[in-house]
């Protein structure tokens, strides 16, 4: 796998992680109540539920498995219930949208857009409970220092990275999501400048291919 391919895969992983961010259309009864929300994500879940939309700046830092300097990319994320996340990256121009009915992945370096199937978006549903609906029904949470929480799925072993941790800022909003996996190394997603506004609706989470781009259907599961 080339460095570019590895980077692109990590961006799709971020879409799935950040679907940490948006939730399945009907959250399990065990996590609907505020009392069941994780301490790591309770404030964010409440703010998005109250306003309809959450936005933040994102900085993605990936360690180089070959020992080189880490790669840093900057972008933004937008989240809306019930199941919507959109990520955009400044350096590459890549855009990723994930919804309950599928999504799109725009790849300017290849001049193509890949359509994601609903089951591919659904493959991330184990994380979709986390930021929006709180996740305690599916995640076990352990405090690992002030403002830092280590998370693990309760009944779906093998579906999560080796380490998944959320750090919150003084306002209780996620400041960092740390992911460590033997196959891809460590990645850190830092969130800043959170803001909450009215929902814009599904159309704001649909990416359309520019003129001259190839449109492809994704046939592999992530």
C-alpha positions in Angstrom: 0.0 0.0 0.0 1.4 3.4 -0.9 1.5 6.3 1.5 -1.2 8.1 -0.5 -3.4 4.9 -0.3 -2.8 4.5 3.4 -3.7 8.1 4.0 -6.9 7.8 2.1 -7.9 4.7 4.0 -7.3 6.6 7.2 -9.6 9.4 6.1 -12.4 6.8 5.5 -11.6 5.4 8.9 -12.1 8.9 10.3 -15.5 9.1 8.5 -16.4 5.9 10.3 -15.0 7.1 13.6 -16.6 10.3 13.3 -19.7 8.7 12.7 -19.0 8.3 16.3 -20.6 11.4 15.6 -23.9 10.7 14.2 -26.2 8.0 15.3 -28.3 5.2 13.8 -31.8 6.4 13.0 -33.4 4.8 16.1 -30.9 4.5 18.9 -31.3 1.4 21.2 -33.6 2.0 24.1 -30.7 1.3 26.5 -28.9 4.5 25.3 -31.7 7.0 24.7 -31.9 8.4 28.2 -29.4 11.0 29.3 -28.6 8.9 32.3 -27.1 6.3 30.0 -24.7 8.6 28.3 -21.0 8.3 28.7 -19.3 11.0 30.7 -16.9 11.4 27.8 -19.7 12.4 25.3 -22.6 13.5 27.4 -22.2 17.2 26.9 -21.7 16.9 23.2 -24.8 14.6 22.8 -26.9 17.1 24.7 -25.7 20.1 22.7 -26.3 18.4 19.3 -29.7 17.1 20.4 -30.7 20.6 21.6 -29.5 22.5 18.5 -29.7 20.0 15.7 -26.2 20.4 14.4 -22.6 20.3 15.7 -19.5 21.5 13.9 -15.8 21.5 14.7 -12.4 21.9 13.2 -10.4 18.7 13.0 -6.7 18.0 13.0 -5.7 14.5 12.2 -2.2 13.3 13.2 -1.0 9.9 12.1 2.2 8.2 13.2 4.3 6.8 10.4 4.7 3.0 10.8 8.1 3.3 9.1 9.4 5.7 11.7 9.1 8.9 9.7 7.6 12.1 10.9 3.9 12.0 11.6 1.4 13.2 8.9 -0.9 16.1 9.9 -4.0 17.0 8.0 -6.5 19.8 8.8 -10.2 19.9 8.1 -13.7 20.2 9.5 -16.5 18.0 10.6 -20.3 18.6 10.6 -22.7 16.3 12.5 -26.5 16.0 12.5 -28.9 13.5 13.9 -30.1 11.0 13.1 -27.2 9.5 11.2 -25.2 12.2 9.3 -21.5 13.2 9.3 -19.5 15.2 6.8 -15.7 15.6 6.8 -13.6 17.9 4.6 -9.8 18.2 4.5 -7.9 21.2 3.4 -4.6 19.7 2.2 -6.1 17.0 0.0 -9.5 18.5 -0.8 -11.0 15.1 0.1 -14.6 15.1 1.3 -16.5 12.3 3.0 -20.2 12.1 3.7 -21.8 9.2 5.7 -25.5 8.8 6.2 -27.8 5.9 7.2 -28.6 5.4 3.5 -24.9 5.4 2.4 -22.6 8.2 1.4 -19.9 9.6 -0.9 -16.1 9.9 -0.8 -14.7 12.6 -3.1 -11.0 12.0 -4.1 -9.6 15.0 -6.0 -6.1 13.4 -6.5 -7.9 10.6 -8.5 -10.6 12.9 -9.9 -13.2 10.5 -8.8 -16.1 10.1 -6.4 -16.9 6.8 -4.7 -20.4 6.1 -3.6 -20.7 4.2 -0.3 -23.4 1.7 0.2 -25.7 1.8 3.2 -24.2 -1.3 4.7 -20.8 0.3 4.6 -22.1 3.3 6.5 -23.9 0.9 8.8 -20.6 -0.9 9.5 -19.7 2.0 11.7 -22.9 1.8 13.7 -21.0 0.5 16.7 -19.4 4.0 16.9 -22.5 5.9 15.9 -23.9 5.7 19.4 -21.0 7.5 20.9 -21.0 11.2 20.3 -24.7 11.7 19.6 -26.5 9.3 21.9 -23.9 8.8 24.5 -23.1 5.1 24.0 -23.2 3.7 27.5 -25.6 0.9 26.3 -22.8 -0.4 24.0 -19.6 1.0 25.5 -17.9 0.4 28.8 -16.1 3.5 30.0 -13.0 3.8 32.3 -11.6 7.1 33.5 -7.9 7.3 32.9 -6.9 10.6 34.3 -8.7 13.9 34.6 -10.8 14.5 31.4 -9.6 11.3 29.7 -11.8 8.2 29.2 -10.9 4.8 27.7 -13.7 3.1 25.9 -14.5 -0.5 24.8 -17.5 -2.1 23.2 -19.3 -4.4 25.7 -20.4 -7.2 23.4 -18.6 -6.9 20.1 -15.0 -7.9 20.6 -12.8 -7.5 17.6 -14.8 -4.6 16.2 -12.9 -1.8 17.9 -9.3 -0.6 17.7 -6.8 -1.7 20.3 -7.3 1.6 22.1 -10.1 4.1 21.8 -10.0 7.1 24.1 -11.7 10.4 24.3 -10.4 13.5 26.1 -12.7 16.4 26.9 -12.0 20.1 27.3 -13.0 22.3 30.3 -16.5 22.7 28.8 -16.9 18.9 28.7 -16.8 18.7 24.8 -14.5 16.2 23.1 -11.1 17.6 22.5 -9.4 14.5 21.2 -10.2 11.0 19.9 -7.2 8.7 20.1 -7.2 5.4 18.1 -4.5 2.8 18.2 -4.6 -0.3 16.1 -1.9 -2.9 15.3 -2.7 -2.7 11.6 -2.6 1.1 11.2 -0.7 2.5 14.2 -1.8 5.4 16.3 -4.0 8.3 15.0 -5.2 11.3 17.0 -8.1 13.4 16.0 -8.2 16.8 17.7 -11.4 18.8 17.8 -11.5 22.6 18.3 -13.9 25.5 17.9 -17.1 23.5 18.5 -20.3 25.4 17.5 -23.9 24.4 17.5 -26.5 25.6 15.1 -29.8 24.5 13.5 -29.8 21.4 11.3 -29.5 21.9 7.6 -31.0 18.5 6.6 -29.9 15.6 4.5 -28.9 17.6 1.4 -26.1 19.2 3.3 -24.7 15.7 3.7 -24.7 14.7 0.1 -21.6 15.2 -2.0 -21.9 15.7 -5.8 -19.1 15.0 -8.2 -17.6 18.0 -10.1 -17.7 18.0 -13.8 -15.2 15.6 -15.3 -14.9 13.3 -12.3 -15.5 9.6 -12.5 -18.2 8.2 -10.3 -17.6 4.7 -8.9 -19.6 2.3 -6.7 -17.6 1.0 -3.7 -17.7 -2.8 -3.7 -15.4 -3.5 -0.7 -16.4 -3.4 2.9 -14.3 -1.1 5.2 
